[in-house]
């Protein structure tokens, strides 16, 4: 489970994001990494209670590396200042909808959905939303769903004009313009250290499962 050691390590890393500092503090990183691995193991078990295929995942299939890919980025900081994990049928590399946890001091959140679907997958999702808009609206209007995700689905990026084949007056046009389909819930640093963190995260993920299922059925 995450501890103050993990939070403090990430805070210090944000102030000293360079290889020399990281090498000296590697023992601290290993402790933080072990904390997160323990959390991920518990989450795999908890999520599998309502989404059984997740139970087949290994911890390493869910956790993202802390090293940044700086090849095409203006930001050359070598390390991420967060520890994150993704849970889906196929693990973090699978191109399907799933559950995501972002652990970062002051910026932590649980999220889920489909980020950056490929053009063919995006087309299928749009088609499914168009054909089954009543079902889509029903999912998003569930009382508990709205309580956990009051901002609703965030497209992060959306088209200015309707996608090809759709009219501006389509009742679902707000969603049809989206390039991503994500919901999220923030977690405070205090909540990260709570004994109920795994339970709270699992409940958050369970509430978004109907949306996850809808998106994965669309691209199946």
N, C-alpha and C positions, 0 to 999 in steps of 0.2 A: 504493500500500500504506500502511496505517496507520503512523504514526511517533510518536515521543515528543511531537512538536508537537501532534498530535491529542489524545493522552491528556491532556497538560497543559492544553490549551485547555478540555477538558470538565471537568477538575478545577477550574479557575479559574472557569468559568461556574457551577458548582454553588455557589460561594461568593459570586458576584456576579450573581445572576440578575435583571438589570434592563436595561431598554432603553438607558440612558445608558452603562453599561459595555459592553454588546454593540456599540453603535455605534462606540465608541472602538476596540474590539478586532475590528472587522469584518475587517480584513486577516488576522488570525489565524484567524478563522472560515473565510474563503475558502480558506486553505491546508488546514485540517482537512477541509473539504468536498471539496476536490480529492483528498485522500488517500482518502476514503471512496468517491468516484466511481470512482477507479482500482481499488479493491478490488472494488466491485460489478461493474465491467466484466469483471474476471477471473473472478469467481464465475459470472456469466452464461455465460461460455464453458465453465467447468469443469462446471457443473451440466448444461448442454446435452449433454454427452458421454453422460450416462445418462438424461436427461429432455429430449429434443430440442426440444419446444415452448418451453422456457425460452430457447433461443437466439434467438427472435424478439423478445425484450424489449429495450427501450431502457433505459439506465441510469436515466433520469428516471421510468420506469414502476415502478421498484423502490424508490427511496429515499423515505423519509418526510420531511416538512418538520420543521425544528427548532422552529418556532413551535408553541406549545401553544394549543389551543382552550379558553379559560378561561371561556366564556360560562356554563357550567353547573357550574363547579368552584369549590370553596371555596379551592383553591390557585390564586392569581392570578399565580404566577410565569410570565412570558411565554415562557420557552424550556424545551425538554426538555434534560435533562442527558445525553442519549444521542444516538447517530446509528444509525438502524436501517433495515433494508431487507427486502423481502418478494419472493419469487420464486414465481410461479405462472402457470399458463396464463391470461393475461389481465392480469397485473400486480398491483400492490398493491391495486387497487380491486375486483378480481374476488372474488366470493363462492365460492371454492373452496379446497380444501386446498392448502397450499404450504409453502415453506421460509422461515424467518425468521432474521435475524441481528441481535442487539442488542449494540451497541458502547458500553460505558460503563465507566469506570474502576472496577475492583473488582466489577463486576456484569454482565460480558459473558456471553452465552450464544448457542448455536445451538439453534433449536427448529423444530418442524414439526408439521403436522397441520391441524386445522380449528378455528379459534377463533370462538366465537359464531355458529354456523350459525343461519339463520333457522328459525322453527318448522317450516316444510315440509321444509327440508333436514335438520333435526334428527330429524324423524320418519322420514325415509328412511334416515338413518344407523342409527338404532336398529333399524329393520326389517331392514336388511342384516346388522347384527351378530347379531340374533336368528336370522335364517334361515341365516346362514353363520358361526356361532360357531366351528366347528372351524377354518375358514380364518383367522378373526380371531386365534384362539389360536395358530395355527401361525406367523403373522407375528410376534406378540409374544414367542414363545418361541424364535425363532431365536437361536443362540448369539451372533452378532455384535450383534444388536439388543439383547440383554440386557446385553452388555458396554458398549455405548455409552450405553444408557439404563436403568441398573439400577433406577431408580424406576418404570419402566414408563410407561404412559399416565396423564397427569394430567388429570383432568376440571376442575380449578380450582374449578368449582362443580358440585355434584351435588344432585339431589333427595333429600329425606328419605324420601319414599314412592315406590313404583314409578310410572313414567309410566302414563298411561291405556292400558289394554289389555294390561298386563304384570303378571305375578304375582311376588311377593317371592321365590318359590322358583325362578324362572327361572335357569338356570345362568349366564346372561350379565348378571344384574341389576346387578352392580357397574358395568358399562359402560353399561347401558341408562339408569341414573340420571344419567349425565354430561350436562353442558350444553356441554362443550368436549372436544376430543380432541387432546391435545398431548403430545409428548415433547420433552425438552430436555437439553442437555449444556453445562456451564459452561466458560468459557475464562478463564484468568488473564491479567493484564496482560502478563506475560512471553510468554504464548502469542500474544497479539495482535501483538507485535512480531517474532515468529518468521518466518523466511523460508519456513516451511512452512505458514503460516496458511491460504492459499487451498486447498492440498492437504488440510489437516486438516478444514477446513470442508466441502469438497466430499465427502470421505469420510463425514463425519458425515451429510450430507444424503442421500448414496446409500444409507446403511443404513436410513434411514426411508422410502425411496421406496415400498416395498411397502405400507406403511401409508397413505401419501399416495394411492396408486393405489386402494386399497380404499375409502377415503373418497370419492374423486372418482367412482368407479364407482357408489357408492351414490346420489349426488345427480344423476348424469347424466340 
